[in-house]
């Protein structure tokens, strides 16, 4: 499955990166490919090495013994994997800043912890500081992200409950996902809606409950020439622009703070107590209402009034639906 492959690649990257010496193929097999036959291991290991190299990871091959060169070893030198110092203009730095906020993701954290735990248990000397250069940072904290991401890799249909903007109830949707893409600060899944037989785009933050993979992997094909990002831009609602001023409780609203134009700390909150920050973001209007609602009592809208009214309206709709 795609998830196992992704975790295997990450574990191989970590194993070769944190060790100070070359790692033998036998040790790699015992730790990362347990239970595999010799033939299966050789094929998977070669594919995994080539895939990492295709991503720009410099896997170095060298001799395990200074006197004998019959057993090659493998490692990744942190100084070769790290990027050199680069001077960027202001506009280039802004683009890179957005692109490098890639994935503070629980799955990757779990995989990293598991890889380091296995190596430590075997008494392998580790240099975990080398992991700093492999740390990704773009938030993908929607609960359904994993399911849709895996489904796009496996080409497996997905069933999920979805609440459209302004709706008080969710409806069940069936999708053949083609890809997951980030657009205007939101994650979207693009694919074929099999109930309506049309290409559609769904915002992951509006998926209710757990998304469920249905059917068999490889049960459909993505249409040739599909540009997932272009489809999302064409079908997704126009991004709302403007300015919103929010009171955010200290320690909360990390995603809002990352995108903030300015942050004023230690201001009185809606209860006139301190412990709040004033956060100004540049995507105002009703488009940010769902995000504000997700933080519950930790975020309060100061302005614009239209955004505050939208939040209040949705809260009232929820109360009305459950009463």
C-alpha positions in Angstrom: 0.0 0.0 0.0 1.1 3.6 -0.6 1.2 4.4 3.2 3.6 1.5 3.8 5.8 2.6 0.9 5.9 6.2 2.2 6.8 5.1 5.7 9.5 2.7 4.3 11.1 5.5 2.3 11.0 7.8 5.3 12.5 5.2 7.5 15.3 4.4 5.0 16.0 8.2 4.7 16.2 8.5 8.5 18.3 5.3 9.0 20.9 6.4 6.5 20.9 10.0 7.7 21.3 9.6 11.4 24.2 7.1 11.5 27.8 8.1 11.5 29.1 5.2 9.4 28.1 3.2 6.4 25.2 0.8 7.0 25.4 -2.7 5.6 22.7 -4.1 3.4 22.1 -7.0 5.9 21.4 -4.5 8.7 19.0 -2.4 6.5 17.1 -5.6 5.5 16.8 -6.8 9.2 15.5 -3.5 10.4 13.4 -2.1 7.6 12.5 -5.1 5.5 11.9 -7.9 8.1 10.4 -11.1 6.8 11.0 -10.3 3.1 12.6 -12.9 0.9 16.0 -12.2 -0.6 14.6 -11.5 -4.0 11.8 -9.3 -2.7 14.2 -7.3 -0.5 16.6 -6.7 -3.4 13.8 -5.4 -5.6 12.3 -3.2 -3.0 15.6 -1.8 -1.8 16.7 -1.0 -5.3 13.4 0.8 -6.0 13.5 2.7 -2.8 17.1 3.8 -3.3 16.3 5.0 -6.8 13.1 6.8 -5.6 15.0 8.7 -2.9 17.7 9.6 -5.4 15.1 10.9 -7.8 14.0 13.2 -5.1 17.5 14.6 -4.8 18.7 12.5 -1.8 22.4 11.7 -2.2 22.8 8.1 -1.1 26.5 7.4 -0.8 27.9 3.9 -1.4 31.2 3.0 0.3 33.2 0.2 1.8 32.3 -1.2 5.2 35.9 -2.2 5.9 39.1 -0.4 5.0 40.8 -3.7 4.1 38.0 -5.5 2.4 35.6 -4.0 -0.3 33.4 -7.0 -0.9 30.5 -5.7 1.2 29.3 -2.2 0.3 27.6 0.1 2.8 25.2 3.0 2.5 24.8 6.4 4.1 23.5 9.9 3.6 25.8 12.7 4.6 23.8 15.6 6.2 26.1 18.2 4.7 25.4 16.9 1.2 21.6 16.7 1.8 21.4 20.2 3.2 20.9 23.0 0.8 23.7 25.6 0.4 23.2 29.2 1.4 21.0 30.9 -1.2 20.4 34.6 -1.6 16.8 35.4 -2.6 15.0 38.5 -3.5 12.0 39.5 -1.4 9.4 38.1 -3.8 11.4 34.8 -4.2 11.7 34.5 -0.4 8.0 34.9 0.0 7.3 32.1 -2.4 9.9 29.8 -0.8 8.5 30.6 2.6 5.1 29.3 1.6 6.5 26.3 -0.2 8.7 25.2 2.8 5.8 25.1 5.3 5.4 21.5 4.4 3.6 19.0 6.7 3.7 19.1 10.5 2.0 15.7 10.2 1.3 13.1 12.8 2.0 10.2 10.4 5.5 11.4 9.6 6.2 12.1 13.3 5.1 8.5 14.2 7.3 7.0 11.4 10.3 9.0 12.5 9.8 8.0 16.2 9.5 4.3 15.2 12.6 4.4 13.0 14.7 6.0 15.7 13.3 3.6 18.3 14.3 0.5 16.3 17.8 1.8 15.7 18.3 2.8 19.4 17.1 -0.7 20.5 19.8 -2.2 18.4 22.5 0.0 20.0 23.2 1.9 16.8 25.1 5.2 17.4 22.8 7.9 16.1 23.1 11.6 15.3 19.5 12.7 15.6 20.5 16.4 15.0 20.8 15.4 11.3 17.0 15.1 11.2 16.6 18.9 11.4 17.3 19.3 7.7 14.6 16.7 6.9 11.8 18.4 8.9 8.8 19.4 6.8 6.5 22.3 7.8 3.2 22.7 5.9 0.1 22.1 8.1 -2.1 19.2 6.9 -4.1 18.7 10.0 -7.5 18.0 8.5 -8.6 14.6 9.9 -9.5 13.3 6.4 -6.2 14.3 4.8 -4.6 10.9 5.1 -7.5 9.0 3.6 -7.7 11.2 0.5 -4.0 11.3 0.1 -3.6 7.5 0.2 -6.7 7.1 -2.0 -5.1 9.2 -4.7 -2.0 7.1 -4.6 -3.9 3.9 -4.7 -6.7 5.0 -7.0 -9.3 3.8 -4.5 -12.8 5.4 -4.4 -13.8 7.3 -1.3 -17.1 7.9 0.5 -17.5 10.8 2.9 -20.1 13.1 4.4 -19.7 16.7 3.3 -21.3 20.0 4.4 -21.3 22.7 1.8 -20.8 26.3 2.8 -24.0 27.7 4.4 -25.6 24.3 4.7 -26.9 23.0 8.0 -26.6 19.3 7.2 -24.1 17.1 5.5 -24.7 14.8 2.5 -22.9 11.6 1.6 -20.7 11.9 -1.5 -18.8 9.4 -3.5 -15.6 10.3 -5.3 -12.8 8.9 -7.4 -10.0 11.2 -6.2 -7.4 12.4 -8.7 -5.3 14.4 -6.4 -5.0 16.6 -3.2 -3.9 20.2 -3.7 -3.5 23.3 -1.5 -5.2 26.4 -2.9 -5.7 29.8 -1.3 -4.6 28.4 2.1 -7.0 25.4 2.0 -6.6 21.7 1.2 -8.9 20.4 -1.6 -9.4 17.0 -3.2 -10.2 16.9 -6.9 -11.8 14.0 -8.6 -14.9 12.4 -10.3 -18.1 12.7 -8.4 -19.6 9.3 -9.3 -23.1 10.3 -8.1 -23.2 13.3 -10.5 -20.7 11.9 -13.1 -18.9 15.2 -13.1 -15.5 16.4 -12.0 -15.8 18.2 -8.6 -13.6 19.7 -5.9 -14.2 19.4 -2.2 -12.6 21.3 0.6 -11.2 18.9 3.2 -12.1 21.1 6.2 -15.8 20.6 5.3 -15.6 16.8 5.4 -17.7 15.6 8.4 -16.6 12.6 10.4 -14.3 10.0 8.8 -13.8 9.6 5.1 -13.9 5.9 4.1 -12.1 4.2 1.2 -14.4 1.9 -0.7 -13.8 -0.6 -3.6 -10.4 -1.9 -4.7 -7.1 -0.1 -5.3 -6.5 0.6 -9.0 -10.2 0.5 -9.8 -10.2 3.6 -11.9 -7.8 5.7 -14.0 -7.1 9.4 -13.8 -8.0 11.0 -17.2 -4.9 11.6 -19.3 -3.7 15.2 -19.2 -5.5 16.0 -15.9 -4.0 19.1 -14.2 -5.3 18.8 -10.6 -4.2 22.3 -9.5 -5.8 23.9 -12.6 -9.0 22.0 -11.9 -9.1 23.1 -8.3 -8.5 26.7 -9.3 -11.3 26.5 -11.9 -13.8 24.8 -9.7 -13.1 26.0 -6.2 -14.8 29.2 -4.9 -12.9 32.4 -5.6 -10.6 33.2 -2.6 -12.0 35.8 -0.3 -9.7 38.8 0.0 -9.7 41.5 2.6 -8.7 41.9 6.2 -9.8 40.3 9.4 -8.9 41.2 13.0 -9.1 38.4 15.5 -8.5 38.0 19.2 -6.7 34.7 19.7 -6.1 33.1 23.0 -2.4 32.7 23.9 -1.1 29.3 22.7 -4.0 28.8 20.2 -4.6 29.5 16.5 -1.1 28.5 15.3 -2.3 28.3 11.6 -3.7 31.8 11.9 -0.5 33.1 13.4 1.6 31.7 10.6 -0.4 33.6 8.0 -0.7 36.8 10.1 0.2 40.3 8.8 0.7 41.4 12.4 0.4 40.1 16.0 -0.2 42.3 19.0 0.4 40.4 22.2 -1.1 40.8 25.7 -4.3 42.5 24.7 -7.6 42.3 26.7 -9.9 39.6 25.4 -13.7 39.5 25.0 -13.9 38.8 28.7 -11.7 41.9 29.4 -9.0 39.6 30.8 -5.4 39.4 29.4 -4.0 36.3 27.8 -5.1 37.2 24.3 -3.3 38.4 21.2 -4.7 40.5 18.4 -4.0 38.7 15.1 -4.5 40.4 11.7 -4.9 38.2 8.7 -5.4 39.1 5.0 -8.2 36.8 4.1 -11.2 38.4 5.5 -14.9 38.1 4.7 -17.0 35.0 5.3 -14.4 32.6 3.7 -12.5 32.3 7.0 -15.6 31.6 9.1 -15.2 27.8 9.1 -11.6 28.2 10.3 -12.6 30.5 13.1 -15.3 28.1 14.2 -12.8 25.3 14.4 -11.0 27.1 17.2 -14.2 27.3 19.3 -13.9 29.8 22.3 -10.2 30.5 21.6 -10.8 32.9 18.7 -13.1 36.0 18.7 -13.8 38.1 15.6 -13.3 41.8 16.2 -13.8 42.8 12.5 -15.2 42.9 9.9 -18.7 42.7 11.2 -19.7 40.5 8.2 -17.3 37.8 9.4 -18.6 38.0 13.0 -22.2 37.8 11.8 -21.3 34.7 9.6 -19.8 32.9 12.6 -22.8 33.7 14.8 -25.2 32.6 12.1 -23.4 29.2 11.7 -23.3 28.7 15.5 -27.1 29.3 15.6 -27.7 26.9 12.8 -25.8 24.2 14.6 -27.7 24.8 17.8 -31.0 24.7 15.9 -30.1 21.5 14.2 -29.3 19.6 17.5 -32.1 21.1 19.6 
